């Protein structure tokens, strides 16, 4: 469920990209999934790479060459791919929700820590003020007794 530190070879990335393209071809009728797919593809594109699919029949698909017959067979898989795409979209929204909740918790925790630091500083200032007041009172009493009684 959680993908952390996944390293992919160029062939694996190409395979994933081709699988996504094939799935997109199958779900062209569903506009909501199309919009979500376009958003995700914009995030993933980097200017250094050309991610446009080639229409050449000798194209490699996970290290193997695909021909016309195999391309026809991919159409049979379209039904399963659209449900998988919906699952992916749901997982992405769940992931975004978890991320948002985690960010909210971090912000709340940071705010509480800040409040605790402020209270600690206020209490420390009160303690220092109280000590100074006691010192002044004691010195005033000593001064009073010194001048009053001549000690």
C-alpha positions as CSV (number, residue, x, y, z in Angstrom):
1,X,0.0,0.0,0.0
2,X,2.9,2.4,0.8
3,X,5.6,2.8,-1.8
4,X,8.8,4.1,-0.2
5,X,12.2,4.1,-1.9
6,X,11.1,2.4,-5.1
7,X,13.9,2.3,-7.7
8,X,12.9,1.5,-11.2
9,X,15.0,0.7,-14.3
10,X,14.3,2.6,-17.5
11,X,12.6,-0.6,-18.9
12,X,10.3,-0.7,-15.9
13,X,9.4,3.0,-16.2
14,X,8.7,2.5,-19.9
15,X,6.5,-0.5,-19.1
16,X,4.6,1.6,-16.5
17,X,4.2,4.5,-18.9
18,X,2.9,2.2,-21.7
19,X,0.4,0.5,-19.3
20,X,-0.9,4.0,-18.3
21,X,-1.2,5.0,-22.0
22,X,-3.1,1.8,-22.8
23,X,-5.4,2.3,-19.8
24,X,-6.0,5.9,-20.9
25,X,-7.0,4.7,-24.4
26,X,-9.6,2.5,-22.8
27,X,-11.2,5.1,-20.6
28,X,-11.4,8.0,-23.0
29,X,-15.2,8.1,-22.5
30,X,-14.9,8.8,-18.8
31,X,-14.1,12.6,-18.5
32,X,-13.6,12.6,-14.8
33,X,-10.9,10.0,-15.0
34,X,-9.4,11.8,-18.0
35,X,-9.1,15.0,-16.1
36,X,-7.5,13.3,-13.1
37,X,-5.1,11.5,-15.4
38,X,-4.1,14.7,-17.1
39,X,-3.4,16.3,-13.7
40,X,-1.2,13.5,-12.6
41,X,0.7,13.3,-15.9
42,X,1.4,17.1,-15.7
43,X,2.9,16.5,-12.3
44,X,5.1,13.6,-13.4
45,X,6.4,15.2,-16.7
46,X,9.9,16.6,-16.5
47,X,11.3,18.9,-19.2
48,X,14.4,16.7,-19.7
49,X,12.5,13.8,-21.1
50,X,10.2,13.4,-24.1
51,X,7.3,11.3,-22.8
52,X,5.2,11.3,-26.0
53,X,4.3,7.7,-27.1
54,X,5.8,6.5,-30.4
55,X,3.4,4.9,-32.9
56,X,6.2,2.6,-34.2
57,X,5.2,-1.1,-34.2
58,X,8.7,-2.2,-33.2
59,X,8.4,-0.4,-29.9
60,X,9.6,-2.2,-26.8
61,X,7.0,-3.1,-24.1
62,X,8.8,-4.2,-20.9
63,X,11.8,-5.4,-23.0
64,X,9.7,-7.3,-25.6
65,X,8.6,-6.1,-29.0
66,X,4.9,-5.7,-29.5
67,X,3.1,-6.3,-32.8
68,X,-0.3,-5.7,-34.2
69,X,-1.9,-8.9,-32.7
70,X,-0.6,-8.1,-29.3
71,X,-1.9,-4.6,-29.6
72,X,-5.4,-6.0,-30.3
73,X,-5.2,-8.2,-27.2
74,X,-4.6,-5.1,-25.0
75,X,-8.1,-3.9,-25.9
76,X,-9.5,-6.9,-24.0
77,X,-7.8,-5.7,-20.9
78,X,-9.4,-2.2,-21.0
79,X,-12.3,-3.1,-18.8
80,X,-10.0,-4.2,-16.0
81,X,-7.8,-1.2,-16.5
82,X,-10.5,1.4,-16.0
83,X,-11.4,-0.1,-12.6
84,X,-7.7,-0.1,-11.7
85,X,-7.4,3.5,-12.7
86,X,-10.3,4.4,-10.4
87,X,-8.6,2.5,-7.6
88,X,-5.4,4.4,-8.3
89,X,-7.4,7.7,-8.2
90,X,-9.0,6.7,-4.9
91,X,-5.6,5.7,-3.5
92,X,-4.2,9.1,-4.6
93,X,-7.1,10.9,-2.9
94,X,-6.6,8.8,0.3
95,X,-2.9,9.5,0.2
96,X,-3.6,13.2,-0.2
97,X,-6.1,13.0,2.7
98,X,-3.5,11.3,4.9
99,X,-0.9,13.8,3.9
100,X,-3.3,16.7,4.7
101,X,-4.2,15.2,8.1
102,X,-0.4,14.7,8.8
103,X,0.3,18.3,7.9
104,X,-2.6,19.5,10.2
105,X,-1.2,17.4,13.0
106,X,2.2,18.9,12.5
107,X,0.8,22.4,12.5
108,X,-1.3,21.8,15.6
109,X,1.7,20.2,17.4
110,X,3.9,23.2,16.5
111,X,1.3,25.6,17.7
112,X,1.0,23.7,21.0
113,X,4.7,23.7,21.5
114,X,4.8,27.4,20.8
115,X,2.1,28.0,23.4
116,X,3.9,25.8,25.9
117,X,7.1,27.8,25.4
118,X,5.2,31.0,25.9
119,X,3.7,29.8,29.1
120,X,7.1,28.6,30.3
121,X,8.6,32.0,29.6
122,X,5.7,33.7,31.4
123,X,6.1,31.5,34.4
124,X,9.8,32.0,34.5
125,X,9.3,35.8,34.3
126,X,6.8,35.6,37.2
127,X,9.3,33.6,39.2
128,X,12.1,36.1,38.6
129,X,9.8,39.0,39.4
130,X,8.7,37.2,42.6
131,X,12.3,36.6,43.6
132,X,13.2,40.2,43.0
133,X,10.2,41.4,45.0
134,X,11.3,39.2,47.9
135,X,14.8,40.4,47.7
136,X,13.6,44.0,47.7
137,X,11.3,43.4,50.7
138,X,14.1,41.7,52.7
139,X,16.5,44.5,51.9
140,X,13.9,47.1,52.8
141,X,13.2,45.3,56.1
142,X,16.9,45.1,56.8
143,X,17.3,48.8,56.0
144,X,14.3,49.8,58.1
145,X,15.6,47.8,61.0
146,X,19.1,49.2,60.6
147,X,17.9,52.8,60.6
148,X,15.2,52.2,63.2
149,X,17.2,50.2,65.7
150,X,20.7,51.2,64.7
151,X,21.9,47.7,64.2
